[in-house]
């Protein structure tokens, strides 16, 4: 006998698009699919928390880091942009496979709204030899505070807006230390995570200092890559704050 078992879930995701003209399916940020253990093309059940609608469709991988959750075709009739949905995947298993799988626990990708960590979006800006940083702090999907400032290192300015992004990540980490909270640093430049985690060489004095600063606090920090300038609210706000610090 085979059992139809839940094996992966994206919990309380926010619908970002509804495309009635597409042939069908649900488009989901590729990163979200991977975190939940759901494959592109896999059959899923979508439950709409706002209107109670339930539907079945298949997944399409969307742009990594975009946060896209787009219901396509007929499914677009079942949701509106802004609705909260749960996306569930199932698999056929023998009793032994199911018992072993449950011991390992199914994959659940918790949305920002249900996560107990603070999500801090950071970005940088640069003009005429000056650089700046901005950060927007969200908790359970709600904006709770913003900060920005100008960089002061002449040597760092050669990295242009990346210098501001590095400063923003350090400021976010200082906030985590001061409040003794775990955070997710959301960034659009991959170097922020790669330098901090030791995956990239640090050839500049600023990147060396950044990696050394971050090293003792990595137990507080997780990194999340987001797509820049694609309408992601936190990222757009951090970008705006960084520009404001330079009077732009």
N, C-alpha and C positions, 0 to 999 in steps of 0.2 A: 504493500500500500504506500502511496505517495501522499505527503501532506503539503498543502499550499501555505508556506510560511512567509511571514514578513521578514525581509532581510535588509532593507535600507529605507531611510526616510529623511526628507528635508522638511523640517518642522517650522511652521508659521513663516513661510516665505511671502514676500509682498509682490503681487502681480505688477510688473512694470509696463507691459504692453499686451494688447489683445488685437490680433490680426485676422479678421474675418476672411480676407481674400486668399490666405495661404491654404494649401491643400490639407493640412491637418497637423497634429502633434502639439507638443509643448517644448519650446526652446528654453534651455536652462544653462546658465553660466557653467562652462566646462569644469571650473574649479569646484563648484557646488556639487556637481555630479560625482566627481572623484571623491570628495570628502564623505559623501553619503554612500559610496560604493555602488552607484547606479550607472549602468552603461548607456552610451548613446544607442538609440534604437530599442531600448528596453521598454516593455509594457509597464505602465504605471497607473495608479489610481490617484486622482486629484480631488481633494475635498475642500470646498470653499467654506470658510468659517463665517463669511458674511451672509450668504444666502442659503447655505445648507446643500448646495448642489454637489453631486458626485459624478465623476466621469472617468472613463478609461481612455488612454491614448498612448503614444510612444514618445520617447524623448529625442530631442535633437540637441547636440552640444552647441551652446552659444559662445560668444567671445569670452575668453578667460579674463576674470577680474571685472567684468562689466556689471555683474549682479543681475543680469537679465532673467526674467521669468515671463515668458510670452506665450499665451494661449493662442493657438492658431486654428484657422478653419472654424468648423462648427463649435468647437470648444470655446471659442471667443464669445459665444452667446451666454456662456455660463459664468463669466466673471467680468469685472470692470477693473481698470487700472486703480491700484490702491487696495484691492481686496487682499485678504490674508488667506493663504492656501497651505494645505499639507499635502506633500507629494510622497506617495508610498509605493515601494516596489516589493514584489513577492517572488518566491522561488519554490519550485517543486523539490521536495526532499524526502528521503526515506526517514523512518522514525529515528534511526541512529544518527543520520546526518543532521536532523532537526535538533536532537538533544545536544549534539556536539556544538552545533552552531549557536544555540542559545547560551551555552556555557561561555562562548567567546563574545557574546553580546552582538546584536545587529548594529549596523552603522546608522547613527543618527546625527545629521548635521543640524546643529541648533542655530537658529537665526539670531541675528543681533538683538532682536526684541526680547528673546528668552535667555540670553547669555548673561551671566552675572559679572562678566568682565566689562570694563569701560573700553569703548572703541574710540581711538583718538586718530583723526585724520590729520595728516601733516603735508605741507607743501612749501615750496620756496619760490622766490622771485629774484630777478637781477636786472639792474640797469645802471649804466655809466659807472661801473666799478663798485657799486654798492649791492649788497644782497640782503634778503630778509626771509623771515619764516612766519608761518601761520599754522595754528592748530585749532581744531574743533572737536570738542569732547562730547560723545554721545553715551547714554546709558539706557539700555533696553529700547533703543531706537529713537530716543528723545534727546535733543540738544540740551546740554546742561551748562556749557561754558565755552568761551573762546579766548584765545590769546594770540598775540603776534608781536614781532619786534624786528629790529635791524641787527644784522651781523656786525661784528667789530673787528674781525681779523682781516688785515690787508692781504696776507698770504692766501687766505681761504677764498677770497673773491675770484681767484683764477678759475675756480670750479663753477663760477656763475650761480645759477639757481640751485644746483646740486648742493652747494654750501649751505643754502637756506634750508633745504630738505634735511640735511644732516643735523643742523641746529634744531630744527623742529622735532626730529626724533629724539634728540637729547633732552629737549625741554619736556617732551611727553614722558620720557623716562623719569626725569626729575619729579614730575607731577605724581607718577606712580609711587616713587620712593616716599615723597612727602605724605601721601595719603594711604600708604601701605596697601595698595590695590593692584590687582593684576590687570594688565591692559593689552589691547590689540592695536598695534600701530598700523594704520592703513595708509599705504603710500603708493605712488605711481611710478617711482623709480626703483628698479629691482636692486640697485646697489645698496640701499639702506639695510635690507635683510642680509645680503650676501657678505658685506663687510663685517657686520655685527656677528654673524654666525661663523665667520672664518672661512667662508667658501671662496672669497675673492682675495687676492693679494692687496695689501694696503701700501700703495706706492707714494702717496702724498702724506705730508705731515698731518693734514686734517683728517684723512681717512684712518691713519694710524691712531690718532688721538680718539677718534670716534669709536673704533673697535675696542680700545683699551677701556674707555669709559663704560661701554655697554657690557663688557664681559662679566662683571660681578652681578649684574641685574637681569640676566637673561631668564632667570626663574620667574620674573615678574612680567616679561614681555613676550608676546607672540607677534609675528609679522603677517600682514595680509596685503598682497599686491592687488591694487585696483587699477582699472583702466582710466588714464587721465583724460579729462575734457570730453567725457561721454555722458555727462548729466548726473553722475553719482553725487548726491547732495553733499555729503561730508567733504569729498574731494574738491568740489567746486567752491565750497565755503572756505576751506583752508587756502585755496589758491587766491581767492578774493582777499582774505585777511593778509596774506603775504604781500600782495600788491598794495594794499592800503598802507602798510608799514613804510612803503617807499613813496607814498603819495600818488600812486598810479590809479 
